[in-house]
Amino acid sequence: MSTHFEHYKSGQVFGIRYWFYSHGDAIPKHAHEAELAHNLIVMRGSVMVLTDQCPRICGPGVYDLEWSQPHEIVALEDRCETIHLFLNGQPHGYDSLPDNELRGILGNP
């Protein structure tokens, strides 16, 4: 199982695309500061957003979630794709990340 990612930037719009190749692929549990708040856009398939409160199933569409709360995102089917568009543009320091941190597989160095 693997979740691939790639940074996305077009003008002032910044986000990260994720490809979940298999059912059960995931973005591990995490939370965000206000600077990293973003909308979740499910472009293909469906995912479950797991929080301490209750799970939320998200199919194709745009979702505004409480990103300061710990959450995990899990693919509910093969070949899901999401993009996470940051509400405050590209976070400070992201413009100087080395190329190997702009794309890859979650959990791999």
C-alpha positions as a Python dict, from the first residue, in 0.01 Angstrom:
ca = {
    (1, 'M'): (0, 0, 0),
    (2, 'S'): (122, 349, -77),
    (3, 'T'): (-4, 704, -82),
    (4, 'H'): (176, 925, -332),
    (5, 'F'): (186, 1304, -309),
    (6, 'E'): (298, 1604, -511),
    (7, 'H'): (294, 1977, -432),
    (8, 'Y'): (79, 2188, -663),
    (9, 'K'): (118, 2562, -728),
    (10, 'S'): (-54, 2781, -984),
    (11, 'G'): (-25, 3157, -927),
    (12, 'Q'): (-131, 3215, -566),
    (13, 'V'): (-307, 2877, -540),
    (14, 'F'): (-112, 2615, -346),
    (15, 'G'): (-205, 2260, -260),
    (16, 'I'): (-90, 1903, -232),
    (17, 'R'): (-230, 1624, -450),
    (18, 'Y'): (-258, 1273, -311),
    (19, 'W'): (-305, 947, -500),
    (20, 'F'): (-427, 646, -303),
    (21, 'Y'): (-358, 341, -519),
    (22, 'S'): (-528, 83, -297),
    (23, 'H'): (-823, 65, -62),
    (24, 'G'): (-687, 139, 286),
    (25, 'D'): (-402, 367, 175),
    (26, 'A'): (-394, 665, 408),
    (27, 'I'): (-258, 998, 519),
    (28, 'P'): (-157, 930, 882),
    (29, 'K'): (-322, 1105, 1175),
    (30, 'H'): (-217, 1468, 1206),
    (31, 'A'): (-352, 1820, 1278),
    (32, 'H'): (-277, 2165, 1136),
    (33, 'E'): (-195, 2514, 1258),
    (34, 'A'): (-404, 2795, 1103),
    (35, 'E'): (-135, 2861, 839),
    (36, 'L'): (-184, 2504, 707),
    (37, 'A'): (-566, 2507, 700),
    (38, 'H'): (-699, 2374, 371),
    (39, 'N'): (-1003, 2244, 190),
    (40, 'L'): (-1025, 1881, 86),
    (41, 'I'): (-1127, 1820, -274),
    (42, 'V'): (-1202, 1457, -358),
    (43, 'M'): (-1148, 1427, -732),
    (44, 'R'): (-1185, 1050, -773),
    (45, 'G'): (-1327, 776, -551),
    (46, 'S'): (-1418, 823, -188),
    (47, 'V'): (-1224, 866, 134),
    (48, 'M'): (-1306, 859, 502),
    (49, 'V'): (-1188, 1138, 728),
    (50, 'L'): (-1138, 990, 1074),
    (51, 'T'): (-1145, 1227, 1373),
    (52, 'D'): (-1187, 1179, 1745),
    (53, 'Q'): (-1552, 1285, 1706),
    (54, 'C'): (-1693, 1080, 1417),
    (55, 'P'): (-1588, 947, 1078),
    (56, 'R'): (-1699, 1138, 769),
    (57, 'I'): (-1724, 977, 426),
    (58, 'C'): (-1633, 1214, 142),
    (59, 'G'): (-1705, 1136, -221),
    (60, 'P'): (-1625, 1361, -517),
    (61, 'G'): (-1667, 1722, -409),
    (62, 'V'): (-1523, 2002, -194),
    (63, 'Y'): (-1511, 1973, 186),
    (64, 'D'): (-1433, 2231, 453),
    (65, 'L'): (-1325, 2040, 763),
    (66, 'E'): (-1195, 2136, 1109),
    (67, 'W'): (-827, 2091, 1033),
    (68, 'S'): (-702, 2188, 1381),
    (69, 'Q'): (-848, 1861, 1515),
    (70, 'P'): (-641, 1542, 1475),
    (71, 'H'): (-757, 1354, 1166),
    (72, 'E'): (-657, 1074, 931),
    (73, 'I'): (-769, 1026, 569),
    (74, 'V'): (-823, 672, 440),
    (75, 'A'): (-909, 559, 86),
    (76, 'L'): (-1231, 359, 68),
    (77, 'E'): (-1155, 220, -276),
    (78, 'D'): (-866, 174, -519),
    (79, 'R'): (-736, 470, -722),
    (80, 'C'): (-873, 758, -513),
    (81, 'E'): (-736, 1106, -573),
    (82, 'T'): (-759, 1420, -360),
    (83, 'I'): (-615, 1768, -362),
    (84, 'H'): (-579, 1976, -48),
    (85, 'L'): (-593, 2348, -135),
    (86, 'F'): (-444, 2570, 133),
    (87, 'L'): (-667, 2860, 240),
    (88, 'N'): (-378, 3100, 311),
    (89, 'G'): (-164, 3026, 5),
    (90, 'Q'): (173, 2857, 15),
    (91, 'P'): (294, 2821, 375),
    (92, 'H'): (613, 2997, 479),
    (93, 'G'): (920, 2794, 387),
    (94, 'Y'): (745, 2564, 141),
    (95, 'D'): (893, 2759, -153),
    (96, 'S'): (1244, 2653, -52),
    (97, 'L'): (1185, 2281, 10),
    (98, 'P'): (1423, 2052, -178),
    (99, 'D'): (1281, 1872, -480),
    (100, 'N'): (1269, 1535, -300),
    (101, 'E'): (1020, 1682, -49),
    (102, 'L'): (784, 1817, -315),
    (103, 'R'): (671, 1472, -430),
    (104, 'G'): (705, 1117, -317),
    (105, 'I'): (544, 841, -116),
    (106, 'L'): (422, 902, 239),
    (107, 'G'): (638, 724, 492),
    (108, 'N'): (939, 699, 260),
    (109, 'P'): (1251, 908, 327),
}
